[in-house]
Amino acid sequence: MKTTTLILLASASLSAAGPNYQLHEWGTFTTVSGSDGVLLEGLEREEERLPAFVASHYGFENSSQPDMKRFERMMRLHGTAGFADPGQKGLANRPLAGVTVKMETPVIYFHSPEAFHAQVKVGFEGGTISQWYPARSSGDTPPEPTPPADPVKNPTPLKAWLLDFNKPYHGSIEWDVDVLSPSDSAKQLLFKPGDTLGWVRARVPDTNLVRTSGGETEGYLFYRGVGHFDPGLKTTVDSGETLHMENRTGGKIPYLVAFERIAEGGVKWTERRDGLEVGGTLDLAPDAFKPGAEGFSEDLYRAVQSGLAGCGLTDAEAHAMVQTWWNSYFEAPGLRVFWVLPRATTDRILPLEVSPAPAATVRVLVGRSEIFRPRDEQAWLAMAAAQSEKDYRWNSLVGSHRFGKPIQKRVEMLQQRAAR
């Protein structure tokens, strides 16, 4: 009898203490800078399509149809759909300004030996959390203009919808989810019509599934956003094409990789497994990069995967991150630096609250710093100057390149300097 009582008391004590679990997270902050280190606006253009089931703010849809109830409300109150076309299955176009950072695909995993209910809140200092899955319980909603007195005669103009991130903005998202046990997680079918390759690659088999009260089930919590702030790594390229880096984050950068894919073909890269100390600088001349293999570079893959795992992710999570972002990170032409933000910087930009609290939390947010080389900037200046009815390369570049808007902003800056 005494033994039974002790077992019951021990079980009750463990239950009261809450589940003993770990929370892991990875994601990317993308920025684009000129050769002088100035962060450029215009990063609102979407690069990776999301599955149609992912939710979003009105006007931030990605591959999904705008919500018809919200569409009808906009028509009734404002006399116009504004910026969203319910017949267009693609990327919406709410007018934005001041976007210097794209927060791409943070995913949150749970590692628990048992089931429990979790409340998760993520803040976003300087930006809005614009897309998410599964369904959130609360979160920020961008402001909308005051409806006109007579929306039929005087519909709300498009410019009234401008969301300017040069002004302070505090985004957030909250979830109430059931974290399933390992055995229940193994029984679930996660396949969804419309799953994209990147979406599937982010799933990690040994994590717990999460489920909302509405039944949405997934292997992680997903969110994405845009904003205006400086993550903290200053990057410049001088006239000799040497890349200069300065750590202004306030903490040590634990790992970084500098990479370049040449437009004419070929790659080169180098890594710093010891990272970059707070206030530290690093100069990389063109010959500091080692040539990579043509086609798929297994050495690069394994180096980055190992570097991310060294920052706290499980091997499987690190593989998932590299595979999810491989094409965007390493297949597109350009010079870029991938660097892991100091934990304190991540926590300042994305404050995280979880109840019950995890026994351990791992957050690996990667800064993806895209840098324009001086020679590319000069080529774009010449292209813009040659624009004509017969030479439409400039308009094509600005309209179709994933960083077309930052390229346009940079050329405008250089043109203004030359005119002084």
C-alpha positions in Angstrom: 0.0 0.0 0.0 2.8 2.4 0.9 4.6 1.6 -2.4 1.4 2.3 -4.4 0.9 5.6 -2.6 4.5 6.7 -3.3 4.1 5.8 -7.0 0.9 7.8 -7.2 2.5 10.8 -5.4 5.5 10.7 -7.7 3.3 10.6 -10.7 1.3 13.5 -9.5 4.4 15.4 -8.8 5.7 14.8 -12.3 2.4 15.8 -13.8 2.3 19.1 -11.8 5.8 19.9 -13.0 4.6 19.8 -16.6 6.0 17.9 -19.6 9.8 17.6 -20.0 10.2 18.6 -23.6 12.5 20.6 -25.9 11.4 23.3 -28.4 13.6 23.8 -31.5 13.2 26.5 -34.2 14.9 27.5 -37.4 14.3 30.3 -40.0 15.8 33.0 -42.2 16.1 36.8 -42.2 16.8 37.9 -45.7 18.3 41.3 -46.5 19.8 43.0 -49.6 22.5 45.6 -49.4 24.3 47.8 -51.9 28.1 47.5 -52.1 28.3 50.3 -49.6 26.4 48.4 -47.0 23.1 50.3 -47.2 20.1 48.0 -46.6 17.7 48.3 -49.5 13.9 48.4 -49.4 11.6 46.4 -51.7 11.8 42.9 -50.3 8.1 42.3 -50.3 8.2 40.4 -53.5 7.6 36.7 -52.7 10.2 34.2 -53.8 8.9 30.8 -52.6 5.2 29.8 -53.1 3.4 28.4 -50.2 0.7 25.7 -50.2 -2.8 27.1 -50.7 -3.9 26.0 -47.2 -1.5 28.5 -45.5 -3.4 31.4 -43.9 -2.5 35.1 -44.3 -3.4 38.7 -43.8 -5.8 40.0 -46.4 -3.6 41.2 -49.3 -0.7 39.0 -48.3 -2.0 35.8 -50.0 0.6 33.5 -51.5 -0.8 30.9 -53.9 -4.1 30.8 -52.0 -7.4 32.5 -52.9 -8.3 35.5 -50.8 -11.0 34.8 -48.2 -14.3 35.6 -49.9 -15.9 36.8 -46.7 -13.1 39.3 -46.3 -13.3 40.2 -49.9 -17.1 40.8 -49.7 -16.6 42.9 -46.6 -14.0 45.1 -48.4 -16.4 45.6 -51.3 -19.2 46.6 -48.9 -17.2 49.0 -46.8 -14.7 50.4 -49.2 -16.4 50.1 -52.6 -13.5 48.2 -54.0 -11.5 45.0 -53.6 -8.6 47.2 -53.1 -5.5 45.2 -53.9 -6.8 41.6 -53.9 -8.3 39.8 -56.9 -10.3 36.8 -55.8 -10.0 35.4 -59.2 -6.3 35.4 -59.3 -4.6 32.4 -57.6 -1.2 33.8 -56.9 0.6 36.5 -55.0 -1.5 39.4 -53.6 -0.3 43.0 -53.7 -1.1 45.1 -50.8 1.1 48.2 -51.2 4.0 48.2 -48.8 6.9 50.5 -48.1 10.1 50.3 -46.0 10.5 46.5 -46.2 14.2 45.8 -45.6 13.8 42.3 -44.2 11.9 39.1 -45.3 11.4 36.7 -42.4 11.2 33.4 -44.2 9.9 30.1 -43.0 10.6 30.0 -39.3 9.3 26.6 -38.1 8.9 25.5 -34.5 9.3 21.8 -33.5 8.4 20.0 -30.3 10.4 17.1 -28.9 8.3 15.5 -26.1 7.9 12.0 -24.7 4.3 12.7 -23.9 1.3 14.7 -25.1 0.3 18.1 -23.7 -1.4 21.3 -24.6 0.8 24.3 -25.5 0.2 28.0 -25.8 2.8 29.7 -28.0 3.3 33.4 -28.6 5.9 34.9 -30.9 6.4 38.7 -31.2 8.0 40.4 -34.2 9.7 43.7 -33.4 9.6 45.8 -36.6 7.4 43.7 -38.7 4.2 41.8 -39.3 3.7 38.1 -39.2 1.8 37.9 -42.5 1.4 34.1 -43.2 1.0 31.1 -40.9 -0.1 27.5 -40.4 -1.8 26.0 -38.6 -4.6 28.4 -37.6 -3.6 31.0 -35.1 -5.6 31.9 -31.9 -4.5 35.5 -32.1 -2.1 37.9 -33.7 -1.4 41.2 -35.3 -3.7 42.5 -38.1 -2.4 45.3 -40.3 -4.6 48.5 -40.0 -7.0 49.4 -42.8 -8.1 52.9 -43.8 -11.3 54.4 -42.5 -14.2 53.5 -44.9 -15.6 56.4 -46.9 -19.1 57.7 -46.2 -20.2 56.7 -49.7 -18.1 53.7 -50.9 -20.0 53.5 -54.2 -19.3 57.0 -55.3 -16.0 57.4 -53.5 -14.2 54.1 -53.1 -11.1 53.9 -50.9 -8.1 54.7 -53.1 -5.3 52.1 -53.4 -2.7 54.5 -51.9 -4.8 54.6 -48.6 -3.9 51.0 -48.1 -0.1 51.6 -48.0 1.5 49.9 -45.0 4.8 51.7 -44.3 7.3 49.8 -42.2 9.5 52.8 -41.8 7.1 53.6 -39.0 7.2 51.4 -35.8 5.4 48.1 -36.0 5.0 45.3 -33.5 3.8 42.1 -34.9 2.8 38.9 -33.1 1.1 35.5 -33.4 -0.3 33.1 -30.9 -1.3 29.4 -31.1 -3.2 27.1 -28.8 -2.3 23.6 -29.9 -2.3 20.1 -28.7 1.2 18.5 -28.9 0.6 14.9 -29.8 2.4 12.0 -28.2 5.1 10.2 -30.2 2.8 7.2 -30.7 -0.2 9.3 -31.8 2.1 11.4 -34.1 3.3 8.2 -35.8 -0.3 7.3 -36.7 -1.2 10.5 -38.4 -1.4 11.1 -42.1 0.2 14.5 -42.9 -0.3 14.5 -46.6 -2.3 17.4 -47.9 -3.2 18.1 -51.5 -1.2 21.1 -52.5 1.8 20.3 -50.3 4.9 21.9 -51.9 8.3 20.4 -52.0 9.7 22.9 -49.5 6.8 22.4 -47.2 7.4 18.6 -47.1 11.1 18.9 -46.7 10.7 21.0 -43.5 8.9 18.0 -41.8 11.2 16.0 -39.4 10.0 12.5 -38.6 11.2 12.4 -34.9 9.2 15.5 -33.8 5.8 15.6 -32.2 2.9 16.7 -34.4 0.7 19.7 -33.4 -3.0 20.0 -33.8 -5.4 22.9 -33.4 -9.0 22.7 -32.0 -10.2 22.9 -35.6 -8.3 19.8 -36.5 -5.4 21.3 -38.5 -2.4 19.0 -38.0 1.2 19.5 -39.0 4.8 18.6 -38.0 5.6 22.1 -37.0 4.3 25.6 -36.4 5.0 27.8 -39.4 5.1 31.6 -39.8 6.5 34.2 -42.1 6.6 38.0 -42.3 8.1 41.2 -43.6 9.5 44.2 -41.7 12.1 47.0 -41.3 15.1 46.6 -39.1 18.9 45.8 -39.3 19.7 42.2 -38.2 23.3 43.4 -37.4 25.9 42.1 -39.9 27.4 45.0 -41.9 28.5 43.9 -45.3 30.3 46.0 -47.9 32.3 45.3 -51.1 35.1 47.7 -52.1 36.3 48.6 -55.6 38.8 45.7 -55.5 35.8 43.4 -55.0 36.9 42.4 -51.4 34.0 41.5 -49.1 34.1 43.2 -45.7 32.0 42.1 -42.7 31.5 43.7 -39.3 29.5 42.1 -36.5 27.3 44.8 -35.0 24.7 42.4 -33.5 25.9 42.8 -29.9 26.8 39.1 -29.6 29.0 36.5 -31.1 27.9 35.1 -34.5 28.5 31.3 -34.0 28.8 30.3 -37.6 28.9 31.8 -41.1 29.3 30.9 -44.8 30.2 33.3 -47.6 29.0 32.0 -50.9 28.8 33.2 -54.5 27.3 31.7 -57.6 28.6 33.3 -60.8 26.0 34.2 -63.4 28.2 32.6 -66.1 28.4 29.4 -64.1 30.5 28.0 -61.2 30.4 28.6 -57.4 32.8 29.5 -54.7 32.5 29.6 -51.0 34.2 29.6 -47.6 33.0 29.1 -44.0 34.0 30.2 -40.6 33.2 27.5 -38.1 34.4 29.7 -35.3 32.1 32.4 -36.3 32.7 36.1 -35.7 33.2 37.7 -32.3 31.1 40.7 -31.2 32.5 43.8 -32.9 34.8 41.6 -35.0 35.6 42.1 -38.7 36.3 39.8 -41.5 37.7 40.6 -45.0 37.4 38.1 -47.8 39.3 38.9 -51.0 38.2 37.1 -54.2 40.9 34.5 -53.7 39.7 33.7 -50.2 36.8 31.7 -51.7 37.4 28.1 -52.7 35.9 26.9 -56.0 33.0 24.6 -55.5 32.1 21.5 -57.6 30.0 21.9 -60.7 26.4 20.9 -60.2 25.5 19.7 -56.7 28.2 20.4 -54.1 28.1 17.7 -51.4 31.0 19.4 -49.6 29.0 22.6 -49.3 25.8 20.8 -48.2 27.6 18.8 -45.5 29.5 21.9 -44.3 26.3 23.9 -43.8 24.3 21.1 -42.4 27.1 20.4 -39.9 27.4 24.1 -39.0 23.7 24.4 -38.3 23.7 21.2 -36.2 26.6 22.6 -34.3 24.4 25.6 -33.3 21.9 23.2 -31.6 19.6 21.8 -34.2 19.3 18.0 -34.4 21.0 16.5 -37.5 17.5 15.9 -39.0 16.4 19.5 -38.4 19.6 20.8 -40.0 19.1 18.5 -43.0 15.5 19.8 -43.3 16.6 23.4 -43.3 19.4 23.0 -45.9 17.1 21.0 -48.1 14.2 23.4 -47.8 16.3 26.3 -48.8 18.9 24.7 -51.1 17.6 26.1 -54.4 17.1 29.7 -53.0 20.3 29.7 -51.0 22.7 28.1 -53.5 21.3 27.8 -57.0 20.6 31.5 -57.7 23.4 33.7 -59.0 24.7 36.3 -56.5 27.0 37.0 -53.6 25.6 36.2 -50.1 26.6 35.5 -46.6 24.7 33.1 -44.3 25.3 33.7 -40.7 23.6 32.5 -37.5 22.2 35.3 -35.3 23.3 35.4 -31.7 20.5 34.0 -29.5 20.0 37.3 -27.7 19.5 39.1 -31.1 16.9 36.5 -32.1 15.1 36.8 -28.8 15.0 40.6 -29.1 13.6 40.6 -32.6 11.3 37.5 -32.1 10.4 37.4 -28.4 9.1 33.9 -27.6 6.7 32.8 -24.8 5.6 29.2 -24.4 3.4 27.7 -21.7 4.2 25.2 -20.3 7.9 26.3 -20.6 10.2 23.9 -22.3 13.2 22.3 -20.5 15.4 23.6 -23.3 14.9 25.9 -26.3 17.1 26.0 -29.4 16.6 28.9 -31.9 18.7 29.0 -35.0 17.8 32.0 -37.1 20.0 32.5 -40.2 20.8 35.9 -41.6 20.9 35.7 -45.4 22.7 38.8 -46.4 22.5 39.4 -50.2 25.2 41.8 -51.3 25.6 43.7 -54.6 29.0 43.8 -56.1 30.2 47.2 -57.6 30.6 45.6 -61.0 27.0 44.5 -61.0 25.8 47.9 -59.9 27.7 49.5 -62.8 26.2 47.0 -65.2 22.7 47.8 -64.0 23.4 51.6 -64.3 24.4 51.1 -67.9 21.3 48.9 -68.5 19.0 51.5 -67.1 20.6 54.2 -69.2 20.2 52.1 -72.4 16.5 51.5 -71.7 14.4 52.1 -74.9 11.7 50.5 -77.0 14.3 48.2 -78.5 16.2 47.6 -75.3 13.9 46.4 -72.6 16.4 44.5 -70.5 16.1 46.9 -67.6 12.3 46.7 -67.3 12.5 43.0 -67.6 15.1 42.8 -64.8 13.2 45.0 -62.4 9.9 43.3 -63.2 11.0 39.7 -63.0 14.2 39.4 -60.8 13.5 38.2 -57.2 15.3 41.3 -56.0 14.1 43.5 -58.8 12.8 46.3 -56.5 16.1 46.5 -54.4 18.0 46.6 -57.7 15.9 49.5 -58.9 16.3 51.3 -55.5 20.1 50.9 -55.7 20.3 52.2 -59.2 18.2 55.2 -58.3 20.5 55.9 -55.3 23.6 55.8 -57.6 21.9 58.0 -60.2 21.1 60.6 -57.6 24.7 60.6 -56.3 26.0 61.0 -59.9 23.7 64.0 -60.5 25.0 66.0 -57.4 
